[in-house]
Amino acid sequence: MNSFITSPAPHVHGGDSVRRNMLWVILALLPAYVVSVFQFGWGALITAAISVCACVLTEWLISRFLLKEQKTTIGDLSAVLTGLLLAFNLPSSLDWWIVLIGAVVAIGVGKMTFGGLGQNPFNPALVGRVFLLISFPAQMTTWPVAKGFATSYLDAETGATPLYYLKHIVKTGDASVIDQLVPLKDALLGTMSGSLGEISALALICGGLLLICLRVITWHIPVSIIATIALFAAVTGWAGFLPEGFSTGSYVAYELLTGGIMLGAFFMATDYVTSPMTALGKILFGIGIGIIVMVIRTWGAYPEGMSFAILIMNACVPLLNKFRPLRFGEPKK
């Protein structure tokens, strides 16, 4: 009689690691970051450097001196990615000390308070971003005009984002501000005001598709978010909320290409820890984000709602994880 020796799972190692996946996400963000540096100059460099360094330092200090861990977790690059994503959600002209506060909150409150990587229920970068938005609303909604390295870091010329005009058009039906919208080509390439992660939709899409092709993320969340927002915007146009001279197709395109849709859909909502595990759960997660984003954009006080939408749906992940196939031999409930 043959005997078999079995060991606990996993029996086959796929070669994946936290560091490897984080590195791929960082590399996928680099094209968008290059565009941001090209548009905002030194402000983009300084903001990202402060955010990343502060996130890494905060995680190291908490791990070493509060949690008393001999080996810190900064080598897995998750703190670097959090710092980069936080910077992508900030104006390039934001005061350095506000960026520092956001980084400390993102890592200290959003991540390490819950025990570190793998245990945080909310996306840490968005925790830091929303904290700053609530605490410093004027500074967080002051957007520099993209002028490349001619853009001053702290004394930049400011301008409104396309989302501001979109909200005004839908709520009031005022067609006079349509001319204030940037051309769709500029919205795609990123020649407009906004945060570092708002102005390079094409670069973000390319980076997101790379992650899908490498199977670092799956298509379920990005596609469900984008499809839901597109459908919601199309229904808004078909229902007659848009003024004459502003087509439904243009409105859908502006909603998708401006703001934080592409950054959130490909890089933030797909965070392993704070998103559902099953395909159905991911699709429902993305649909929920898309609906909340459009409700906030259309009727809320803020022109953008991606951060709030992702955090709200992060809280629903334990419930969404219950939508799973039955295990072999498991009785139906």
C-alpha positions as a Markdown table, in Angstrom:
| # | Residue | x | y | z |
|---|---|---|---|---|
| 1 | Met | 0.0 | 0.0 | 0.0 |
| 2 | Asn | 1.4 | 3.4 | -1.0 |
| 3 | Ser | 1.5 | 6.1 | 1.6 |
| 4 | Phe | 1.3 | 9.8 | 0.8 |
| 5 | Ile | 2.7 | 12.6 | 2.8 |
| 6 | Thr | 0.8 | 15.8 | 2.7 |
| 7 | Ser | 1.8 | 19.2 | 4.1 |
| 8 | Pro | -0.3 | 22.2 | 4.9 |
| 9 | Ala | -1.3 | 24.5 | 2.0 |
| 10 | Pro | -0.1 | 26.2 | -0.1 |
| 11 | His | 1.5 | 23.3 | -2.0 |
| 12 | Val | 2.7 | 25.3 | -4.9 |
| 13 | His | 4.3 | 28.8 | -4.7 |
| 14 | Gly | 3.3 | 31.1 | -7.5 |
| 15 | Gly | 6.3 | 33.4 | -7.1 |
| 16 | Asp | 4.2 | 36.4 | -6.1 |
| 17 | Ser | 5.2 | 38.6 | -3.2 |
| 18 | Val | 4.0 | 41.8 | -1.6 |
| 19 | Arg | 7.2 | 43.6 | -2.7 |
| 20 | Arg | 6.9 | 42.4 | -6.3 |
| 21 | Asn | 3.2 | 43.5 | -6.6 |
| 22 | Met | 3.9 | 46.8 | -5.0 |
| 23 | Leu | 6.8 | 47.4 | -7.3 |
| 24 | Trp | 4.7 | 46.7 | -10.4 |
| 25 | Val | 2.0 | 49.2 | -9.2 |
| 26 | Ile | 4.7 | 51.8 | -8.6 |
| 27 | Leu | 6.2 | 51.3 | -12.0 |
| 28 | Ala | 2.7 | 51.5 | -13.6 |
| 29 | Leu | 2.2 | 54.8 | -11.9 |
| 30 | Leu | 5.4 | 56.3 | -13.2 |
| 31 | Pro | 4.2 | 57.4 | -16.6 |
| 32 | Ala | 1.4 | 59.4 | -15.0 |
| 33 | Tyr | 3.9 | 60.8 | -12.5 |
| 34 | Val | 6.2 | 61.9 | -15.4 |
| 35 | Val | 3.3 | 63.7 | -17.0 |
| 36 | Ser | 2.5 | 65.4 | -13.6 |
| 37 | Val | 6.1 | 66.6 | -13.3 |
| 38 | Phe | 6.1 | 67.8 | -16.9 |
| 39 | Gln | 2.9 | 69.8 | -16.1 |
| 40 | Phe | 3.6 | 71.0 | -12.6 |
| 41 | Gly | 7.3 | 71.0 | -12.4 |
| 42 | Trp | 9.0 | 71.3 | -9.0 |
| 43 | Gly | 5.7 | 71.2 | -7.1 |
| 44 | Ala | 5.1 | 67.6 | -8.3 |
| 45 | Leu | 8.6 | 66.6 | -7.3 |
| 46 | Ile | 8.5 | 68.2 | -3.9 |
| 47 | Thr | 5.0 | 67.0 | -3.0 |
| 48 | Ala | 5.7 | 63.4 | -3.9 |
| 49 | Ala | 9.1 | 63.4 | -2.2 |
| 50 | Ile | 7.7 | 64.7 | 1.1 |
| 51 | Ser | 4.8 | 62.3 | 1.0 |
| 52 | Val | 6.8 | 59.2 | 0.2 |
| 53 | Cys | 9.6 | 60.0 | 2.7 |
| 54 | Ala | 7.1 | 60.9 | 5.5 |
| 55 | Cys | 5.1 | 57.7 | 4.9 |
| 56 | Val | 8.2 | 55.5 | 5.0 |
| 57 | Leu | 9.6 | 57.2 | 8.1 |
| 58 | Thr | 6.3 | 57.1 | 9.9 |
| 59 | Glu | 5.9 | 53.3 | 9.4 |
| 60 | Trp | 9.5 | 52.7 | 10.5 |
| 61 | Leu | 9.1 | 54.8 | 13.7 |
| 62 | Ile | 5.9 | 53.1 | 14.6 |
| 63 | Ser | 7.2 | 49.6 | 13.9 |
| 64 | Arg | 10.5 | 50.2 | 15.7 |
| 65 | Phe | 9.5 | 52.2 | 18.7 |
| 66 | Leu | 5.7 | 51.6 | 19.3 |
| 67 | Leu | 5.2 | 48.1 | 18.1 |
| 68 | Lys | 8.8 | 47.1 | 19.2 |
| 69 | Glu | 9.4 | 45.1 | 16.1 |
| 70 | Gln | 13.0 | 44.2 | 15.4 |
| 71 | Lys | 12.3 | 43.9 | 11.6 |
| 72 | Thr | 10.3 | 46.7 | 10.1 |
| 73 | Thr | 8.0 | 46.3 | 7.1 |
| 74 | Ile | 9.2 | 49.2 | 5.0 |
| 75 | Gly | 11.1 | 46.9 | 2.7 |
| 76 | Asp | 7.8 | 45.6 | 1.2 |
| 77 | Leu | 7.4 | 49.0 | -0.6 |
| 78 | Ser | 3.8 | 49.4 | 0.6 |
| 79 | Ala | 4.6 | 52.6 | 2.5 |
| 80 | Val | 6.3 | 53.9 | -0.7 |
| 81 | Leu | 3.2 | 53.2 | -2.7 |
| 82 | Thr | 0.9 | 54.8 | -0.1 |
| 83 | Gly | 3.1 | 57.9 | -0.2 |
| 84 | Leu | 3.0 | 58.1 | -4.0 |
| 85 | Leu | -0.8 | 57.5 | -4.1 |
| 86 | Leu | -1.3 | 60.2 | -1.4 |
| 87 | Ala | 0.7 | 62.6 | -3.5 |
| 88 | Phe | -1.4 | 61.8 | -6.5 |
| 89 | Asn | -4.4 | 63.0 | -4.6 |
| 90 | Leu | -2.9 | 66.4 | -3.6 |
| 91 | Pro | -2.4 | 69.7 | -5.3 |
| 92 | Ser | 1.2 | 70.2 | -6.3 |
| 93 | Ser | 1.3 | 73.6 | -4.5 |
| 94 | Leu | 0.1 | 72.2 | -1.2 |
| 95 | Asp | 2.2 | 73.4 | 1.8 |
| 96 | Trp | 4.9 | 70.9 | 2.8 |
| 97 | Trp | 3.6 | 70.6 | 6.4 |
| 98 | Ile | 0.1 | 69.7 | 5.3 |
| 99 | Val | 1.6 | 67.0 | 3.1 |
| 100 | Leu | 3.5 | 65.8 | 6.1 |
| 101 | Ile | 0.3 | 65.7 | 8.2 |
| 102 | Gly | -1.5 | 63.7 | 5.6 |
| 103 | Ala | 1.3 | 61.1 | 5.4 |
| 104 | Val | 1.4 | 60.6 | 9.1 |
| 105 | Val | -2.4 | 60.2 | 9.2 |
| 106 | Ala | -2.3 | 57.8 | 6.2 |
| 107 | Ile | 0.2 | 55.5 | 7.8 |
| 108 | Gly | -0.3 | 56.1 | 11.5 |
| 109 | Val | -4.1 | 56.1 | 11.5 |
| 110 | Gly | -5.1 | 54.4 | 8.2 |
| 111 | Lys | -2.6 | 51.5 | 8.4 |
| 112 | Met | -0.6 | 50.9 | 11.5 |
| 113 | Thr | -3.4 | 51.5 | 14.0 |
| 114 | Phe | -5.0 | 48.4 | 12.7 |
| 115 | Gly | -1.9 | 46.3 | 12.8 |
| 116 | Gly | -0.1 | 47.1 | 9.6 |
| 117 | Leu | -0.3 | 45.7 | 6.1 |
| 118 | Gly | -3.0 | 43.2 | 5.5 |
| 119 | Gln | -5.1 | 44.3 | 8.4 |
| 120 | Asn | -6.3 | 47.9 | 7.5 |
| 121 | Pro | -10.0 | 48.0 | 6.5 |
| 122 | Phe | -9.6 | 51.3 | 4.6 |
| 123 | Asn | -7.3 | 52.5 | 1.9 |
| 124 | Pro | -4.5 | 54.4 | 3.9 |
| 125 | Ala | -3.8 | 57.0 | 1.2 |
| 126 | Leu | -7.5 | 57.9 | 1.0 |
| 127 | Val | -7.7 | 58.1 | 4.8 |
| 128 | Gly | -4.9 | 60.7 | 4.6 |
| 129 | Arg | -6.5 | 62.5 | 1.7 |
| 130 | Val | -10.0 | 62.8 | 3.2 |
| 131 | Phe | -8.5 | 63.9 | 6.6 |
| 132 | Leu | -6.7 | 66.7 | 4.8 |
| 133 | Leu | -9.8 | 67.6 | 2.7 |
| 134 | Ile | -11.9 | 68.0 | 5.8 |
| 135 | Ser | -9.2 | 69.7 | 7.9 |
| 136 | Phe | -7.8 | 72.0 | 5.2 |
| 137 | Pro | -10.6 | 72.5 | 2.6 |
| 138 | Ala | -9.3 | 75.7 | 1.1 |
| 139 | Gln | -5.8 | 74.5 | 0.6 |
| 140 | Met | -7.0 | 71.1 | -0.7 |
| 141 | Thr | -9.2 | 72.7 | -3.3 |
| 142 | Thr | -6.8 | 75.3 | -4.6 |
| 143 | Trp | -5.5 | 73.9 | -7.9 |
| 144 | Pro | -2.4 | 75.3 | -9.7 |
| 145 | Val | -2.5 | 76.0 | -13.4 |
| 146 | Ala | -0.2 | 73.6 | -15.2 |
| 147 | Lys | 2.7 | 75.5 | -16.6 |
| 148 | Gly | 5.5 | 73.0 | -16.3 |
| 149 | Phe | 8.6 | 74.0 | -14.4 |
| 150 | Ala | 7.4 | 77.6 | -14.7 |
| 151 | Thr | 4.8 | 76.7 | -12.1 |
| 152 | Ser | 5.8 | 78.1 | -8.7 |
| 153 | Tyr | 5.6 | 75.6 | -5.8 |
| 154 | Leu | 3.9 | 77.8 | -3.2 |
| 155 | Asp | 2.8 | 80.8 | -5.2 |
| 156 | Ala | 1.2 | 79.3 | -8.2 |
| 157 | Glu | -1.6 | 80.7 | -10.4 |
| 158 | Thr | -4.7 | 78.8 | -9.6 |
| 159 | Gly | -7.7 | 77.7 | -11.7 |
| 160 | Ala | -10.9 | 75.7 | -11.5 |
| 161 | Thr | -11.0 | 72.0 | -12.5 |
| 162 | Pro | -13.3 | 70.7 | -15.2 |
| 163 | Leu | -15.4 | 69.0 | -12.6 |
| 164 | Tyr | -16.4 | 72.4 | -11.2 |
| 165 | Tyr | -17.8 | 73.4 | -14.5 |
| 166 | Leu | -19.5 | 70.0 | -15.1 |
| 167 | Lys | -21.3 | 70.3 | -11.8 |
| 168 | His | -22.4 | 73.8 | -12.6 |
| 169 | Ile | -23.7 | 72.8 | -16.0 |
| 170 | Val | -25.7 | 69.8 | -14.7 |
| 171 | Lys | -27.2 | 71.6 | -11.6 |
| 172 | Thr | -28.1 | 74.9 | -13.3 |
| 173 | Gly | -28.3 | 74.1 | -17.0 |
| 174 | Asp | -26.1 | 77.1 | -17.7 |
| 175 | Ala | -24.6 | 76.6 | -21.1 |
| 176 | Ser | -22.4 | 79.7 | -20.9 |
| 177 | Val | -19.6 | 77.9 | -19.0 |
| 178 | Ile | -19.3 | 75.1 | -21.6 |
| 179 | Asp | -16.5 | 77.1 | -23.2 |
| 180 | Gln | -14.6 | 77.1 | -19.9 |
| 181 | Leu | -14.2 | 73.3 | -20.2 |
| 182 | Val | -10.8 | 72.1 | -21.5 |
| 183 | Pro | -10.9 | 70.2 | -24.8 |
| 184 | Leu | -11.4 | 66.5 | -24.5 |
| 185 | Lys | -7.9 | 66.0 | -25.9 |
| 186 | Asp | -6.4 | 68.0 | -23.1 |
| 187 | Ala | -8.5 | 66.1 | -20.6 |
| 188 | Leu | -7.1 | 62.9 | -21.9 |
| 189 | Leu | -3.5 | 64.1 | -22.1 |
| 190 | Gly | -3.6 | 66.1 | -18.9 |
| 191 | Thr | -3.2 | 69.8 | -19.8 |
| 192 | Met | -5.5 | 71.2 | -17.1 |
| 193 | Ser | -5.7 | 72.1 | -13.4 |
| 194 | Gly | -6.1 | 69.4 | -10.8 |
| 195 | Ser | -4.2 | 67.1 | -8.5 |
| 196 | Leu | -1.2 | 65.1 | -9.7 |
| 197 | Gly | -3.4 | 62.1 | -10.4 |
| 198 | Glu | -6.2 | 64.0 | -12.2 |
| 199 | Ile | -4.3 | 65.3 | -15.2 |
| 200 | Ser | -3.0 | 62.2 | -17.0 |
| 201 | Ala | -5.9 | 59.9 | -17.8 |
| 202 | Leu | -4.2 | 58.3 | -20.7 |
| 203 | Ala | -1.1 | 57.5 | -18.7 |
| 204 | Leu | -3.2 | 56.1 | -15.9 |
| 205 | Ile | -5.2 | 53.9 | -18.3 |
| 206 | Cys | -2.0 | 52.5 | -19.8 |
| 207 | Gly | -0.6 | 51.8 | -16.4 |
| 208 | Gly | -3.8 | 50.1 | -15.3 |
| 209 | Leu | -4.0 | 48.0 | -18.4 |
| 210 | Leu | -0.4 | 46.9 | -17.8 |
| 211 | Leu | -1.4 | 45.7 | -14.3 |
| 212 | Ile | -4.3 | 43.8 | -15.7 |
| 213 | Cys | -2.1 | 42.1 | -18.3 |
| 214 | Leu | 0.4 | 41.2 | -15.7 |
| 215 | Arg | -2.5 | 39.9 | -13.5 |
| 216 | Val | -1.4 | 42.1 | -10.6 |
| 217 | Ile | -5.1 | 43.2 | -10.6 |
| 218 | Thr | -8.2 | 41.9 | -12.3 |
| 219 | Trp | -10.5 | 43.7 | -14.6 |
| 220 | His | -13.6 | 43.4 | -12.5 |
| 221 | Ile | -13.3 | 46.5 | -10.3 |
| 222 | Pro | -12.0 | 49.0 | -12.9 |
| 223 | Val | -14.5 | 47.9 | -15.6 |
| 224 | Ser | -17.5 | 47.9 | -13.2 |
| 225 | Ile | -16.6 | 51.4 | -11.9 |
| 226 | Ile | -16.0 | 52.9 | -15.4 |
| 227 | Ala | -19.1 | 51.2 | -16.9 |
| 228 | Thr | -21.4 | 52.4 | -14.0 |
| 229 | Ile | -20.2 | 56.0 | -14.2 |
| 230 | Ala | -20.6 | 56.0 | -18.0 |
| 231 | Leu | -24.1 | 54.6 | -17.8 |
| 232 | Phe | -25.1 | 57.0 | -15.0 |
| 233 | Ala | -23.8 | 60.0 | -17.0 |
| 234 | Ala | -25.5 | 58.8 | -20.1 |
| 235 | Val | -28.8 | 58.5 | -18.3 |
| 236 | Thr | -28.3 | 62.0 | -17.0 |
| 237 | Gly | -28.0 | 63.2 | -20.5 |
| 238 | Trp | -30.9 | 61.2 | -21.9 |
| 239 | Ala | -33.1 | 62.5 | -19.1 |
| 240 | Gly | -32.6 | 66.1 | -20.3 |
| 241 | Phe | -30.4 | 67.5 | -17.5 |
| 242 | Leu | -27.9 | 68.8 | -20.0 |
| 243 | Pro | -28.2 | 72.2 | -21.7 |
| 244 | Glu | -28.5 | 72.5 | -25.4 |
| 245 | Gly | -25.2 | 72.4 | -27.1 |
| 246 | Phe | -23.6 | 69.9 | -24.7 |
| 247 | Ser | -24.0 | 66.4 | -25.9 |
| 248 | Thr | -24.5 | 63.3 | -23.8 |
| 249 | Gly | -21.4 | 61.7 | -25.3 |
| 250 | Ser | -19.2 | 64.7 | -24.4 |
| 251 | Tyr | -20.6 | 64.7 | -20.9 |
| 252 | Val | -19.8 | 61.0 | -20.4 |
| 253 | Ala | -16.3 | 61.5 | -21.7 |
| 254 | Tyr | -15.6 | 64.4 | -19.4 |
| 255 | Glu | -16.9 | 62.5 | -16.4 |
| 256 | Leu | -14.6 | 59.6 | -17.1 |
| 257 | Leu | -11.5 | 61.6 | -18.1 |
| 258 | Thr | -11.5 | 64.3 | -15.5 |
| 259 | Gly | -11.1 | 64.0 | -11.8 |
| 260 | Gly | -9.8 | 60.9 | -10.0 |
| 261 | Ile | -11.8 | 58.2 | -11.9 |
| 262 | Met | -8.9 | 56.4 | -13.6 |
| 263 | Leu | -6.6 | 56.7 | -10.6 |
| 264 | Gly | -9.3 | 55.4 | -8.3 |
| 265 | Ala | -10.5 | 52.7 | -10.6 |
| 266 | Phe | -7.2 | 51.1 | -11.5 |
| 267 | Phe | -4.9 | 51.9 | -8.5 |
| 268 | Met | -6.9 | 52.6 | -5.4 |
| 269 | Ala | -10.1 | 50.6 | -5.4 |
| 270 | Thr | -8.1 | 47.5 | -6.5 |
| 271 | Asp | -6.1 | 47.5 | -3.3 |
| 272 | Tyr | -5.9 | 43.8 | -2.2 |
| 273 | Val | -6.6 | 44.4 | 1.5 |
| 274 | Thr | -9.6 | 46.7 | 1.2 |
| 275 | Ser | -11.4 | 45.2 | -1.8 |
| 276 | Pro | -13.5 | 42.0 | -2.0 |
| 277 | Met | -12.0 | 38.6 | -2.7 |
| 278 | Thr | -14.6 | 37.2 | -5.1 |
| 279 | Ala | -15.4 | 38.2 | -8.7 |
| 280 | Leu | -19.0 | 38.9 | -7.9 |
| 281 | Gly | -18.0 | 40.9 | -4.8 |
| 282 | Lys | -15.6 | 43.0 | -6.9 |
| 283 | Ile | -18.2 | 43.8 | -9.5 |
| 284 | Leu | -20.7 | 44.8 | -6.8 |
| 285 | Phe | -17.9 | 46.8 | -5.1 |
| 286 | Gly | -17.2 | 48.7 | -8.4 |
| 287 | Ile | -20.9 | 49.3 | -9.1 |
| 288 | Gly | -21.3 | 50.8 | -5.6 |
| 289 | Ile | -18.3 | 53.1 | -6.1 |
| 290 | Gly | -19.6 | 54.3 | -9.5 |
| 291 | Ile | -23.0 | 55.1 | -8.2 |
| 292 | Ile | -21.7 | 56.9 | -5.1 |
| 293 | Val | -19.2 | 58.9 | -7.2 |
| 294 | Met | -22.0 | 60.2 | -9.5 |
| 295 | Val | -24.4 | 60.9 | -6.7 |
| 296 | Ile | -21.8 | 63.1 | -5.0 |
| 297 | Arg | -20.7 | 64.7 | -8.3 |
| 298 | Thr | -24.2 | 65.5 | -9.3 |
| 299 | Trp | -26.0 | 66.5 | -6.1 |
| 300 | Gly | -23.3 | 66.6 | -3.4 |
| 301 | Ala | -21.3 | 69.6 | -2.1 |
| 302 | Tyr | -18.0 | 68.4 | -3.6 |
| 303 | Pro | -17.3 | 68.3 | -7.3 |
| 304 | Glu | -15.4 | 65.0 | -6.8 |
| 305 | Gly | -16.5 | 62.0 | -4.9 |
| 306 | Met | -14.0 | 59.1 | -5.7 |
| 307 | Ser | -12.3 | 59.2 | -2.3 |
| 308 | Phe | -15.5 | 59.1 | -0.3 |
| 309 | Ala | -17.0 | 56.4 | -2.6 |
| 310 | Ile | -14.0 | 54.1 | -2.2 |
| 311 | Leu | -13.9 | 54.5 | 1.6 |
| 312 | Ile | -17.6 | 53.9 | 2.0 |
| 313 | Met | -17.4 | 50.7 | -0.1 |
| 314 | Asn | -14.3 | 49.6 | 1.8 |
| 315 | Ala | -16.6 | 49.4 | 4.8 |
| 316 | Cys | -18.9 | 47.1 | 2.9 |
| 317 | Val | -16.2 | 44.6 | 1.9 |
| 318 | Pro | -16.9 | 42.1 | 4.8 |
| 319 | Leu | -20.5 | 41.9 | 3.6 |
| 320 | Leu | -19.5 | 41.6 | -0.1 |
| 321 | Asn | -17.1 | 38.8 | 0.7 |
| 322 | Lys | -20.1 | 36.7 | 1.7 |
| 323 | Phe | -21.0 | 36.6 | -2.0 |
| 324 | Arg | -18.9 | 33.5 | -2.8 |
| 325 | Pro | -19.4 | 30.1 | -4.2 |
| 326 | Leu | -20.0 | 27.2 | -1.8 |
| 327 | Arg | -17.0 | 25.2 | -0.8 |
| 328 | Phe | -17.0 | 21.6 | -1.8 |
| 329 | Gly | -19.3 | 19.7 | 0.4 |
| 330 | Glu | -20.6 | 22.8 | 2.2 |
| 331 | Pro | -24.4 | 22.7 | 2.7 |
| 332 | Lys | -26.6 | 25.5 | 1.3 |
| 333 | Lys | -27.9 | 27.9 | 4.0 |
